[in-house]
Amino acid sequence: MPIQWIIIVFILFAIFKAWRAYAGGGLDRRKLLWWTVFWLAAAVVILLPQTATLLANILGVGRGVDLALYISVVVLFYVLFAMSRKVDRLEKSLTDLVREIALKNAKHDHEPDQR
Amino acid sequence: MKVIAVLPAYNEAAVISDVIARLNAFVDRVVVVDDGSSDSTGDLAKRAGAFVVRHLINRGQGAALETGTRLALDFGADVIIHFDADGQHDSKDIAAMIAPITERQMDVVLGSRFLGKAVSLPIGRRLILHLGILFTCFFSGLKLTDVHNGFRAFSRAAAMQISLTHDGMAHASEILDIIADKNLRYVEVPVTIHYTAYSLGRGQGSGNAVQIVWRLLINKFF
């Protein structure tokens, strides 16, 4: 099916990007390995859907595609949660940093209070 | 009794000088938190006689108020006033805002435009504010006549207990939550709000209200 090949091309692109990031120092070796394994596993499931169906049947799901969708949705929601926590922490750190610098600079300007 | 006004200001060059000039007579010191403005807000504020502290990047009104309040405490403030930099508040109301703290040992004084006179308040904004009042009553249990009014006064002791973590506009609700949590003594005082074309353009729009509610709900989860 054409959709399989479209996704495979995308997966190759994703793997290529991961290796480029690794070469550029933006991705450490553990993460590179993780992403490569993840994308290769996805490729296997896409080229041989019956492998996923095998696992799906064990778990009581009719089709492998359905299982893949269920797992994806759950994982994506969790990732969203984790990311939002991370962004909040970042925002807080950023505000703390900006405030710290502002107050430190203010201390420099602060002449003895006349009143 | 040292009274310090804290003004969070983001690109308010058009009005900041006037606002400070009108404030100077009523407070001992004006602290302007220039929240990463890209115009000359900070310089103008300094020239108008305010003490200016500058956020290198814009962090939001809540963050600016927190920075300014800490600085005011550092300066030895006995009373800290939150005041909008866009000119919608009336400095003549300051004496009435301070009185409950100095005379009746209140911790927090909240300005209310519905006890006072809201000069030319558009109907749409009035509706949104009333929804906000209901929302606040539901979540914090405080029965108020106004919410999200940036005009407030705090005793030194109260200001030391309040630490704002919502950087954006939701800080107004956060302050009310803290008042409820810590059982601070609060009172509302009528204040006049001047709704000019300028302050309406700068202030929180109706879309912003939705955003605030959304942030508050999201914060219940994350």
Interface residues (C-beta under 8 A of the other chain):
Chain A: F81 S84 R85 D88 E91 K92 L94 T95 V98 R99 I101 A102 L103 N105 A106 D109 H110 D113 R115
Chain B: K2 D28 R29 V33 G36 F51 V52 V53 R54 H55 L56 I57 R59 A63 E66 T67 R70 L71 D74 F75 G76 T165 D167 I218 F222
